[in-house]
Amino acid sequence: MTVGNGVVSVGVIGVGNIGSVHAAQIFRGSIAGMRLGALCDIDPRRRETLRAEYPDVPVFADAEALLAGSDVDAVIIATPHPFHAPIALSAFAAGRHVLSEKPAAVEAADAVKVTDAAKRSGKVYGIMFNQRTDPLFAKARELIRSGELGALKRTSWTVTNWYRTQAYYDSGSWRATWNGEGGGVLLNQAPHNLDLWIWLAGMPSAVRAVCSEGKYHRIRVEDEATIYAEFPGGATGVFITSTGEAPGTNRLELVFDRGRLLLENGRLNVLRLGVSEREFCFTSKAGYALPEISEENIVLRPERDGHSLILEDFARAVLTGSPLLSPGADGVNELSLSNAAYLSSWTGKRVELPLSPESMSEFRTFLAARREAERAGRPAPNPACASSNTVDIKPDEYSARWTTRW
Ligand SMILES: NC(=O)c1ccc[n+]([C@@H]2O[C@H](COP(=O)([O-])OP(=O)(O)OC[C@H]3O[C@@H](n4cnc5c(N)ncnc54)[C@H](O)[C@@H]3O)[C@@H](O)[C@H]2O)c1
C-alpha cells in the first residue's frame, strides 16, 4: 500500500453525525492531502443513503470488510466509543494509519493497548481533540511553556455549558447508557476539556471525584461531575462539568507563582506579577501589599473549524512524518483521568495516576456491574431514570455543539 500522489486515501468508519461531516469535507476536497476512499456503517439504511450520496465511493457493512476489501491508507473511526479501540486494533493489524474520534476507548486499559499496537505498527495514530486547534488555548499553552509564569499553584475549570435536553439523550439507543456508551458527560462531552486541562496544566497525580448519575435527565450515566485533582509539585485543581445547567459557564483559571491566566467569553486574560509571589510573601514589609501587576487581554478567533485542521494535520503526519498536534497516545491520559474520576466516585476513594493495573481492573469490575444492572433492568440510582429513545436531532442543532463555546 502506498500513499499515492501525495494524497492519503481515507475510509470513514461509522458515518453518523460526525462521521458524515468528516466524509463530506474530505469528499468535497476541503481537506488538503486527503481523499475519500471508502465508507462503512453497520446500519443498512445509512449504507443505502451513503451509496446514493457517494455513488463512486465503495461502502462496506463493517470495519473488517472495509479493511479487507479496500486499499485505503488510513481510517477515521467515528463509531460510538466502545468500538473505537477494537476497530483501531484491527486497522493497525491491517497496516492502516488511524485517526480516532474521542475518546480513545471506554477503558484506559484498552487505550493503552491501541497505543502499543500503533507503536508496533509504525503507523500514525491521531485523535480528534479538535479544540486543541483553538488559538486561545494554544496561546495559553505557549505562555505556560515559556516558563514566564512560574510554577502552577492551582487551576479550576467550570465547564457546564454542555447543556443537553432529554431529546438529545433519546436520539440514539447507545447514548447515555453504560452498555452502549460506557459513561456520561465525562466520556462524551468533557473529553475535550479534560484533554485541554492536561495539555495546559499537566497530568494530575491523584483525583477524588463525585459523579452524579441521572441527576438532571432520565439516564443512568452521570450528567454532572466534580473532580478534585492533585498535581505533581503540589498544585491542586477542580474540574466541574454538567449537561444539566442552562446557560452554563465556561471559565478556566490557571494560577501560577508569577501570574494568572483566565479564559472566559472567548478572551484570555493574563495577569503578570513583577516578582515571584513566593519570594514577595517573605520579603515584603507590608502586611496587605500586592506585588506589582500588569494585565493583557488576548482575543484570537479560530480561522477554520477545528475538525478540518486536525484532519489536515493528520494527513501531513502520514505524508511527511511531521509530529501530530493531537497524538492518539494523549488519549490514554485523558481517559485515565476520567476512568479515575469514575472509580473515585464509585468507591469513595482517592485514586492515584497513572492508573495502576489494579485500578484499571477495579474500574472494569464496577463498569461491568453497572452494565449488568442496566441489562437486567434493575432500578437506576435515580428512580426517575428511564430512557425512551424516540427523538431525532436536527443536524444543524447538533453541529452547533462542535466548537469551543464560551
Ligand atoms: N470531536 C468531536 O467534536 C465529536 C463530535 C461528535 C461526536 N464525536 C464522537 O464521534 C463518535 C460518534 O458520535 P456521533 O454523534 O457521530 O454518533 P452517531 O450515533 O450519530 O453515529 C455513529 C455511526 O456509527 C455507526 N456504527 C455503530 N457501530 C458501528 C460499527 N461497529 N462499525 C461501523 N459503524 C458503526 C452507526 O450506525 C452510526 O451511523 C462518538 O465517539 C463521539 O464521542 C466527536
PDBQT file of the ligand as one rigid body, heavy atoms in Angstrom, charges set to zero:
ROOT
HETATM    1  N1  LIG A 501     -14.708  15.526  18.042  1.00  0.00    +0.000 N 
HETATM    2  C1  LIG A 501     -15.956  15.962  18.133  1.00  0.00    +0.000 C 
HETATM    3  O1  LIG A 501     -16.207  17.164  18.174  1.00  0.00    +0.000 OA
HETATM    4  C2  LIG A 501     -17.087  14.961  18.116  1.00  0.00    +0.000 A 
HETATM    5  C3  LIG A 501     -18.382  15.402  17.824  1.00  0.00    +0.000 A 
HETATM    6  C4  LIG A 501     -19.387  14.439  17.784  1.00  0.00    +0.000 A 
HETATM    7  C5  LIG A 501     -19.118  13.102  18.046  1.00  0.00    +0.000 A 
HETATM    8  N2  LIG A 501     -17.843  12.718  18.370  1.00  0.00    +0.000 N 
HETATM    9  C6  LIG A 501     -17.539  11.308  18.652  1.00  0.00    +0.000 C 
HETATM   10  O2  LIG A 501     -17.827  10.547  17.476  1.00  0.00    +0.000 OA
HETATM   11  C7  LIG A 501     -18.397   9.295  17.819  1.00  0.00    +0.000 C 
HETATM   12  C8  LIG A 501     -19.729   9.133  17.085  1.00  0.00    +0.000 C 
HETATM   13  O3  LIG A 501     -20.644  10.106  17.538  1.00  0.00    +0.000 OA
HETATM   14  P1  LIG A 501     -21.909  10.511  16.642  1.00  0.00    +0.000 P 
HETATM   15  O4  LIG A 501     -22.589  11.594  17.379  1.00  0.00    +0.000 OA
HETATM   16  O5  LIG A 501     -21.496  10.741  15.232  1.00  0.00    +0.000 OA
HETATM   17  O6  LIG A 501     -22.775   9.159  16.748  1.00  0.00    +0.000 OA
HETATM   18  P2  LIG A 501     -23.906   8.643  15.758  1.00  0.00    +0.000 P 
HETATM   19  O7  LIG A 501     -24.706   7.652  16.517  1.00  0.00    +0.000 OA
HETATM   20  O8  LIG A 501     -24.591   9.791  15.112  1.00  0.00    +0.000 OA
HETATM   21  O9  LIG A 501     -23.070   7.902  14.605  1.00  0.00    +0.000 OA
HETATM   22  C9  LIG A 501     -22.414   6.688  14.790  1.00  0.00    +0.000 C 
HETATM   23  C10 LIG A 501     -22.495   5.889  13.482  1.00  0.00    +0.000 C 
HETATM   24  O10 LIG A 501     -21.684   4.722  13.626  1.00  0.00    +0.000 OA
HETATM   25  C11 LIG A 501     -22.417   3.592  13.111  1.00  0.00    +0.000 C 
HETATM   26  N3  LIG A 501     -21.863   2.427  13.794  1.00  0.00    +0.000 N 
HETATM   27  C12 LIG A 501     -22.151   1.979  15.049  1.00  0.00    +0.000 A 
HETATM   28  N4  LIG A 501     -21.383   0.919  15.337  1.00  0.00    +0.000 NA
HETATM   29  C13 LIG A 501     -20.581   0.704  14.259  1.00  0.00    +0.000 A 
HETATM   30  C14 LIG A 501     -19.586  -0.260  13.967  1.00  0.00    +0.000 A 
HETATM   31  N5  LIG A 501     -19.225  -1.189  14.860  1.00  0.00    +0.000 N 
HETATM   32  N6  LIG A 501     -18.984  -0.216  12.754  1.00  0.00    +0.000 NA
HETATM   33  C15 LIG A 501     -19.349   0.726  11.834  1.00  0.00    +0.000 A 
HETATM   34  N7  LIG A 501     -20.308   1.653  12.050  1.00  0.00    +0.000 NA
HETATM   35  C16 LIG A 501     -20.907   1.654  13.263  1.00  0.00    +0.000 A 
HETATM   36  C17 LIG A 501     -23.851   3.898  13.437  1.00  0.00    +0.000 C 
HETATM   37  O11 LIG A 501     -24.739   3.154  12.603  1.00  0.00    +0.000 OA
HETATM   38  C18 LIG A 501     -23.928   5.402  13.178  1.00  0.00    +0.000 C 
HETATM   39  O12 LIG A 501     -24.254   5.699  11.840  1.00  0.00    +0.000 OA
HETATM   40  C19 LIG A 501     -18.524   9.272  19.339  1.00  0.00    +0.000 C 
HETATM   41  O13 LIG A 501     -17.456   8.534  19.876  1.00  0.00    +0.000 OA
HETATM   42  C20 LIG A 501     -18.432  10.721  19.736  1.00  0.00    +0.000 C 
HETATM   43  O14 LIG A 501     -17.818  10.916  21.005  1.00  0.00    +0.000 OA
HETATM   44  C21 LIG A 501     -16.840  13.615  18.388  1.00  0.00    +0.000 A 
ENDROOT
TORSDOF 0
